[in-house]
Amino acid sequence: MPSATFELLRNAVLTKRRVSFSYQGYHRETCPHAVGWKNGKEQVLVFQYAGESSKGLPPEGEWRCMPVANVADARIQAGPWMTASNHSQRQTCIDEVAAEVDY
């Protein structure tokens, strides 16, 4: 059975909603694009447009692939949904897709 965080992220993908959360001790502002499983573990592919990161965040934002188990305090946020110009590139973050943004 999917975790509550997985379900929140799945809903955000299907409705193109922003999600803020904590990951590895850093606050992230994201737009989830896909959620599913990689090697049986819950994964999410997000476009991070603001917040913090251990490696820094480019001004234009960056794609991030994360295990859902490490996402904490996820909340849907108001505001326009965002993506990057290379959004159509094939993703390798998720083997079994549960939800993916429909363009």
C-alpha positions in Angstrom: 0.0 0.0 0.0 1.5 3.4 -1.0 2.5 5.8 1.8 0.5 8.9 2.6 3.4 11.1 1.2 3.3 9.0 -2.0 -0.4 9.6 -2.3 0.0 13.4 -1.8 2.7 13.5 -4.5 0.6 11.4 -6.8 -2.3 13.9 -6.4 0.0 16.8 -7.0 1.3 15.2 -10.3 -2.3 14.5 -11.5 -3.4 18.1 -10.7 -0.2 19.9 -11.5 0.2 21.4 -8.0 3.3 22.7 -6.2 4.6 20.8 -3.2 7.0 22.0 -0.5 8.8 19.5 1.7 12.0 18.8 3.6 14.6 16.4 2.1 18.0 15.6 3.6 17.5 18.5 6.0 16.8 21.1 3.2 13.6 22.9 2.4 12.5 22.2 -1.2 10.0 24.0 -3.4 9.0 21.7 -6.2 6.6 20.7 -8.9 6.3 16.9 -9.0 6.2 15.5 -12.6 6.2 11.7 -12.0 5.8 9.3 -9.1 6.1 5.5 -9.0 8.6 2.8 -8.0 12.3 2.1 -8.8 13.4 -1.4 -7.8 10.2 -1.6 -5.7 10.9 1.6 -3.7 8.7 4.7 -4.0 10.3 7.5 -6.0 9.4 10.9 -7.2 10.7 13.1 -10.0 10.4 16.8 -9.3 11.4 20.1 -10.8 12.9 22.0 -7.9 12.5 25.7 -8.6 13.3 27.2 -5.2 14.5 26.3 -1.7 17.8 24.7 -0.6 20.1 21.9 -1.6 23.3 20.4 -0.5 24.8 21.0 -3.9 23.1 24.4 -4.5 20.3 25.2 -6.9 20.8 26.9 -10.2 18.7 30.1 -10.7 16.6 28.4 -13.4 15.9 25.3 -11.1 16.8 21.7 -11.6 15.4 18.2 -11.9 15.6 16.0 -8.8 14.9 12.3 -8.3 14.2 11.3 -4.7 13.1 8.3 -2.7 9.7 9.2 -1.2 10.8 7.6 2.1 13.2 10.5 2.6 10.6 13.3 1.9 9.2 14.8 5.1 6.5 17.4 5.9 5.1 17.5 2.3 2.4 20.1 1.7 0.5 21.2 -1.4 1.2 24.9 -2.1 -0.6 27.6 -4.1 1.0 29.1 -7.2 1.6 28.3 -10.8 2.9 24.9 -11.7 6.4 25.0 -13.2 8.6 22.9 -15.4 11.8 23.1 -17.4 12.4 23.4 -21.2 13.8 19.9 -21.3 10.7 18.3 -19.6 10.2 15.9 -22.6 13.5 14.1 -22.0 13.1 10.4 -21.1 13.3 9.9 -17.3 15.2 7.1 -15.6 14.1 7.9 -12.1 11.1 5.5 -12.1 10.7 2.0 -13.5 7.0 1.6 -12.8 5.1 4.9 -13.2 2.0 5.4 -11.0 1.3 8.9 -12.3 3.0 11.2 -14.7 2.2 14.8 -15.8 0.1 14.9 -19.0 1.3 17.6 -21.3 
